[in-house]
Amino acid sequence: MEQPNEVWEDVKGNSSMWKPEKIGEAIEGTITELKNGLYDVQAVIVNGDQEWTTPSHKVLQSRIGACKIGDYVRITYEKDELPTVKGRNPTKIYSLKRRHEAPVEEEVV
C-alpha cells in the first residue's frame, strides 16, 4: 500500500544491446569482451563513451567467432532473408569488417 510521502520512479535496464532496425545501420569500435551467446560468440564493442553488445543472431555470431579482443570492427546490418520455414522470423544478414594496419614498406637504400 502506498504511503502519502512515497515517491516512485521508473527503473530502466542498462542494456546496451545493439538492435538495428534499418538496413545500412552500423556500429564500429574495439572489441573489449567476447562472451558465450545463444549460437556462438557475442561481442562487447566500445567506441568512445558508447558501448554495445551484439545481438544473438546466428549469422553475426558465427562471424564474430573469428575476431579477438582488441580488434577494431565495423558491423553493418545488410538485409533480411526470408525464412525457409513458414512462420519463422527473417534472418538478419550482417557484414563484419576488421581493420588492419597497412603493411609498412621498407625503404630501400
C-alpha positions in Angstrom: 0.0 0.0 0.0 1.3 3.4 -1.0 2.2 5.8 1.7 1.3 9.6 1.2 5.0 10.6 1.2 6.3 7.8 -1.0 7.8 8.6 -4.4 8.0 6.0 -7.1 10.4 6.2 -10.0 10.7 4.1 -13.1 13.6 1.7 -13.2 15.0 1.1 -16.6 17.6 -1.5 -17.6 21.0 -0.5 -18.7 21.1 -2.9 -21.7 23.4 -1.8 -24.4 22.2 -4.4 -26.8 22.5 -3.2 -30.4 19.1 -3.5 -32.1 19.4 -2.3 -35.7 16.1 -1.5 -37.3 17.0 -0.1 -40.7 19.1 -1.6 -43.5 22.5 0.1 -43.5 22.7 0.8 -39.8 26.2 0.2 -38.5 28.4 0.3 -35.4 32.1 0.3 -35.1 34.6 0.2 -32.3 37.0 -2.0 -30.4 36.0 -5.4 -29.2 36.6 -5.3 -25.4 34.9 -8.6 -24.4 33.8 -11.8 -26.1 31.2 -13.9 -24.3 29.1 -17.0 -25.0 25.9 -16.3 -26.8 22.9 -18.4 -27.8 24.5 -19.7 -31.1 28.2 -18.7 -30.8 30.1 -15.7 -29.6 28.7 -12.2 -28.7 31.0 -9.2 -28.6 31.0 -6.0 -26.5 32.1 -3.2 -28.7 33.2 0.2 -27.4 33.7 3.5 -29.3 34.4 6.5 -27.1 31.6 6.6 -24.4 29.3 4.3 -26.4 29.1 0.6 -25.7 27.1 -2.1 -27.5 26.6 -5.8 -27.1 26.0 -7.6 -30.4 22.7 -9.4 -30.7 22.2 -13.2 -30.7 21.8 -13.6 -34.4 23.3 -16.8 -35.7 24.9 -15.3 -38.8 26.5 -12.4 -36.9 27.7 -14.6 -34.0 29.4 -17.1 -36.3 31.4 -14.2 -37.9 32.3 -12.7 -34.5 33.8 -16.0 -33.6 36.7 -15.2 -35.9 37.5 -12.0 -34.0 39.6 -11.4 -30.9 39.6 -8.9 -28.1 41.3 -5.7 -29.3 40.1 -5.9 -32.9 38.6 -2.8 -34.3 35.5 -3.8 -36.3 32.6 -2.3 -38.3 29.3 -4.3 -38.3 26.6 -3.3 -40.8 23.1 -4.6 -41.0 22.8 -5.5 -44.7 19.4 -7.2 -45.3 16.8 -9.7 -44.2 16.5 -13.1 -45.8 13.1 -14.6 -45.9 12.6 -17.7 -43.7 12.7 -21.1 -45.3 10.2 -22.3 -42.8 6.7 -20.7 -42.7 6.0 -18.8 -39.5 9.7 -18.1 -38.6 11.3 -14.7 -38.5 13.5 -13.5 -41.3 17.3 -14.0 -40.9 19.2 -10.8 -40.4 22.3 -10.6 -42.5 25.3 -8.5 -41.4 28.7 -7.7 -42.8 31.6 -7.6 -40.4 34.9 -5.9 -41.3 38.0 -5.9 -39.2 40.5 -3.0 -39.6 44.2 -3.9 -40.1 47.1 -1.7 -40.2 48.5 -1.4 -43.7 51.9 -3.1 -44.0 54.8 -0.6 -43.9 57.1 -0.9 -46.9 60.7 -0.8 -46.0 62.7 1.9 -47.7 65.5 0.5 -49.9 68.7 2.4 -49.6 
